[in-house]
Amino acid sequence: MPTFPADYAGRRVTVMGLGRFGGGVGVARFLAERGAHVLVTDTAPAEQLTDSLAKLADLEAGGAVRYRLGEHRAEDFTGCDLLVVNPAVRPDNAFVASAREADKPITSEIRLLVRHLPNRLKTIGITGTAGKSTTTAMTAHILRKVLGQAGETPYDGQTQRQIEGPGVWMGGNIGGSLLPTVDLIRDDDWVVLELSSFMLEGLREDRWSPHIAVITNISPNHLDWHGTMENYIAAKQAILSFQRHTENDAAVAGPVVHDLVEPRVLRWADFGGAGDRWWLDEPDVVPGLPGRHNQINARLAAHAVDYALLPDDRESRLPDWWSALHDFPGLPHRLEAVGEINDVRVYNDSKSTTPEAARLAVEAFDMGQVRLILGGYDKGSDFTDLAEFVAMKGATAYTLGATGGAIADLVEAAGGRAIPCETLDRAVPMALADASPGEVLLLSPGCASWDQFANYEERGERFVELVKQHAAVYQKKPTD
């Protein structure tokens, strides 16, 4: 196994991928400020990376960071002392393979972060096919309220802490890198991380699992990257595999998860199988947030906090944690209420990138209510069950993207109604024109966005923009 550098000063580090939205900015800054000679390489040209480049302008001016843009070169991967790879880069990438053959140590931003965190016993990791971002934000929200933390982070956005007591940091797949501020994280601070299957693949190599682990659910996703469902499940298993019952670690599993993974700890909250519908008779933990799946997410978050704050198994305080969620605002692009147009409610669920996530969104509304915008990049998912559910639910599907035609055919084969639209710009005005008062216009694509958009945020923002543009045009006239 290649030797990982004990420190970074004077080391030649290649960062693979800067990204238009700054995915490599945090790790590049972290390494450069510790004396590394950082080369950032990205296949996108400079004109597409202006915002990200601006964030590193001071380091470039000082010579700590340099760039290889518009291409990758093999020598940058074989001649470095350390390669930092975006977690979403496929394992069979030829440039990564060349570094591996040259016996170069390979890591990622999240792997560097956990390597430098001061206290694993203050980490909560959350994964799942759907709901992991919301559950992560809910967990951090509860902890911040309970611990009396006023701001979103325990510091002022630069270099100074703004609270005296334990802080709560949120990062990983949900937001910006925590690496540039890792030195501000104290032993008594909590760190809540959203962990994707890509991130967990790397953490498995490091034999690292969080103190408290949460798996919201598991269903087919990213099979174009993982290859098989078995490989995908194995990546999710990594969040549990290196937990230690000797350190009182704990895990929380959503419905059906227990059939697919193996816990390694004694403190294990299992929410049962597919037939366990206990939550149907429970009151909403987060009032105003649509969807029973969001109420399940809230309970998963509360159980994680229960394990985190009551390590000696004192009597549970779940009602206290639930009450802390009563003002949880929800997250953008996740069943986000956009507004109403002539009594038609509009929701942006652009973060829905799997058929199962789209089904959960449709399930949040009553029979026959939904005008559903569906489709996008093809990750190899099977849409048969979703199409049958859409037809059974009486929803009308407006399909778009690479998967749009196939989804429309499946919906119609199941006895439903589907209208191929190809693009979001066509789907929104068509759906608004068709919608009647009391119905719902829902963007929940069930697919990734990469065929037409850079990411789900860009897709969701375009949806909101189109709704606002066409609101006045498609207002219904009062009935005579």
Steps between C-alpha positions, in 0.01 A plus 500: 500500500641845410620712792269790588694823574531577871483869414442704184777761504703480179289214361380500140122450519270460201135591560283338234200721435439863596142514377283793397346501849828476689513132589880505517545847651493398867751218470732707278503781756550260790804341338654822368474669840696206644786550260413255223573577135147458363414431136128512424408319179156518337376411153286815493665814357570805715203697364264240648668511841520873568314497833707214637827649377417831668480324838862389468637816337708596805669160510566500126657846525732373770599195296347245740242383246537452126264356239471258213166588338320368195675165527663240725858384447628164619823646640300707749362178644816290493741772614319621811551406867125490567191491278170644625206376293141617491299211652273482194789415264453144383744245642598388150608851395816466293686787671423369848608155384834644383558649848412167660742316272769752594434415867379851590281550809145595401244671721199737487377811680282304745779252574737787581235659721439195718878451520528844662186509716598520868248252641326211321277457806333829407410403143157415358495362145184474292452317172216352297359499150247772583454735792860519617532877448177575683587260783846654528356852521238386753767337718711815499189713566409299811855507636535874446176575682574261786858627542396862469696575185362809335673506161523249218866436585702547821717769342466836325566375146866595515732397782331567835261289703180679601384266775662377819333161546486194273437585139322312221660475155319365195678387184579220262270453203255766622716809465837665483820344624578510872871454430595871488360544853593161646744663743206682661320173582551411866491166677154571643345619173255279312561438129199385294594362158286401204685211335429389144573149375797646308643647820444179691692299240809701590438499874477121483863497383587704809297266723308795644138513616336774709416472869126525421388366159164548329376327183169649387418241232663300221368453147671476160705809415826590325518156343679659205784575743487205742422240235266282705249539782723280714789747459272792583377331820860418592585871478212585734609222737830685547330754728448212747793269433762671714284610790609372840269377773794539739471877451121495538439582133140486378302471178150587379332332202191603308231262372625193311867589553547217751447246220800631308775592745670358807546713812818459706379674816276423797311830489291452184161663427320309226184650354371172363411354163282604210181397677577702811277804454521623860549860391162523328328537837761736648460879504724706274829582669569787258175687439459639150766281337319283243556129468500215749857426396600834649335400828707181491812708435415706809474189714830367369666831585348501848623147567850597387500792743364275775797266457743789471393692810402205721798265465434324828152385388310719738129534435433622147411866445356461148207740562752774582690444179179491295383829647828656386393429140173693515669798333713301257463687168583216261768511232500659154416263214353237736121527480556874528176699488542752218157662532148486359369602159121527489470241780750267333775420752851479352783290649865477400641153575795518261719306746289194413750304291365144537165339413447424869546866595249607235250244629534634855433852373187395308384300801498821706192624311145376452371283216463679167659823622844493340637640177843337514810606306714190470819386324862592439841337477505121468679336795372157409201507735186291448191725474238227472378516860497880500303512175242258639472704820458826304223340295330355808523836680327674209794736447576644158866468404677764292823328399833644396865419451680183394255277688185694409384291205542167679324628813207633294462161333502321836241734652266458204552122499385503864181683404616848597538825313840629388598794283855498355646851525874446453603809699404675822434818304221318315370296793431785742266709279319186377441375854389843623260534209344160583483540878173572679445671838573260786766310304875487552778572253795291615852485360632167628708364212610167647820540298829686513517830314825460307350460152360855502631673814825520695331373816165470675531853647521654155200291389295605802589866458397486134169341601425779747599760242267347239211481744538869577528589131186314402287568809319798353455339158333187632278647768155345461205731442224487762208277408208699360 
